[in-house]
Amino acid sequence: MVVTLVHTLALATTTAGAVSLYLAAPRQQWLPRPLSAWPGRVAGTLALSAGWMLWSVVLHPVTAIFTSLIVSMALFTALPFAAVARASALARKT
């Protein structure tokens, strides 16, 4: 039960970090203007580090690093495609 909770928290924290870094990027497509670069990047980096620390509570540290990287990589790939799908759905509504 505790392991599942830690995995869930680690996944949520890693997701929050990746989304924060993406939204602070100058060419992100979710917001009309990107988040402020410095605070967004610092918050994203801290969240990704916290996610790694949470993963390493239940996994070997090297496995935790690769798990964080895989989750982040999947999100960095999916977020631009989701933004395009969202814009397309909004365009169809109007």
HUSULPE-V594607 format. One record per pair of residues at least 24 apart in sequence whose ideal C-beta (glycine too) atoms are under 10 Angstrom apart, sorted by sequence separation. I is the first residue (numbers start at 1). J is the second residue. D is the distance in whole Angstrom. If there is no record, write none. Layout:
i=I j=J d=D
i=I j=J d=D
This chain:
i=20 j=44 d=4
i=21 j=45 d=7
i=48 j=72 d=7
i=19 j=44 d=8
i=20 j=45 d=9
i=17 j=43 d=8
i=18 j=44 d=7
i=20 j=46 d=9
i=21 j=47 d=9
i=16 j=43 d=8
i=17 j=44 d=5
i=20 j=47 d=6
i=21 j=48 d=8
i=16 j=44 d=8
i=17 j=45 d=7
i=19 j=47 d=9
i=20 j=48 d=9
i=44 j=72 d=10
i=17 j=46 d=7
i=18 j=47 d=8
i=16 j=46 d=10
i=17 j=47 d=3
i=18 j=48 d=7
i=16 j=47 d=5
i=17 j=48 d=4
i=15 j=47 d=9
i=16 j=48 d=9
i=17 j=49 d=8
i=13 j=46 d=9
i=14 j=47 d=7
i=15 j=48 d=10
i=17 j=50 d=8
i=18 j=51 d=9
i=13 j=47 d=5
i=14 j=48 d=6
i=16 j=50 d=9
i=17 j=51 d=6
i=12 j=47 d=9
i=13 j=48 d=8
i=14 j=49 d=10
i=16 j=51 d=8
i=17 j=52 d=9
i=13 j=49 d=9
i=14 j=50 d=8
i=15 j=51 d=8
i=13 j=50 d=5
i=14 j=51 d=3
i=13 j=51 d=4
i=14 j=52 d=8
i=12 j=51 d=8
i=13 j=52 d=9
i=10 j=50 d=8
i=11 j=51 d=8
i=13 j=53 d=9
i=14 j=54 d=8
i=9 j=50 d=9
i=10 j=51 d=5
i=13 j=54 d=6
i=14 j=55 d=8
i=9 j=51 d=8
i=10 j=52 d=8
i=12 j=54 d=9
i=13 j=55 d=9
i=10 j=53 d=8
i=11 j=54 d=9
i=10 j=54 d=4
i=11 j=55 d=9
i=9 j=54 d=5
i=10 j=55 d=5
i=8 j=54 d=9
i=9 j=55 d=10
i=10 j=56 d=9
i=7 j=54 d=8
i=10 j=57 d=8
i=6 j=54 d=6
i=7 j=55 d=8
i=9 j=57 d=9
i=10 j=58 d=8
i=5 j=54 d=10
i=6 j=55 d=8
i=10 j=59 d=9
i=30 j=79 d=7
i=6 j=56 d=10
i=7 j=57 d=9
i=18 j=68 d=9
i=22 j=72 d=10
i=29 j=79 d=9
i=30 j=80 d=9
i=6 j=57 d=5
i=7 j=58 d=6
i=17 j=68 d=9
i=21 j=72 d=8
i=25 j=76 d=9
i=28 j=79 d=8
i=29 j=80 d=6
i=6 j=58 d=5
i=7 j=59 d=9
i=28 j=80 d=8
i=29 j=81 d=10
i=30 j=82 d=8
i=31 j=83 d=10
i=5 j=58 d=10
i=6 j=59 d=9
i=14 j=67 d=8
i=18 j=71 d=7
i=22 j=75 d=7
i=27 j=80 d=9
i=29 j=82 d=9
i=30 j=83 d=5
i=3 j=57 d=9
i=4 j=58 d=9
i=10 j=64 d=8
i=14 j=68 d=5
i=17 j=71 d=9
i=18 j=72 d=5
i=21 j=75 d=9
i=22 j=76 d=7
i=25 j=79 d=10
i=29 j=83 d=4
i=2 j=57 d=9
i=3 j=58 d=5
i=13 j=68 d=9
i=14 j=69 d=9
i=17 j=72 d=7
i=18 j=73 d=9
i=21 j=76 d=8
i=25 j=80 d=10
i=28 j=83 d=7
i=29 j=84 d=7
i=2 j=58 d=9
i=3 j=59 d=10
i=11 j=67 d=9
i=14 j=70 d=10
i=15 j=71 d=7
i=18 j=74 d=9
i=19 j=75 d=7
i=22 j=78 d=10
i=23 j=79 d=9
i=30 j=86 d=8
i=10 j=67 d=8
i=11 j=68 d=10
i=14 j=71 d=5
i=15 j=72 d=9
i=18 j=75 d=4
i=19 j=76 d=10
i=22 j=79 d=5
i=29 j=86 d=8
i=30 j=87 d=9
i=10 j=68 d=8
i=13 j=71 d=10
i=14 j=72 d=6
i=17 j=75 d=9
i=18 j=76 d=6
i=21 j=79 d=10
i=22 j=80 d=8
i=29 j=87 d=7
i=15 j=74 d=10
i=7 j=67 d=9
i=11 j=71 d=7
i=15 j=75 d=6
i=18 j=78 d=10
i=19 j=79 d=7
i=10 j=71 d=9
i=14 j=75 d=8
i=18 j=79 d=8
i=22 j=83 d=9
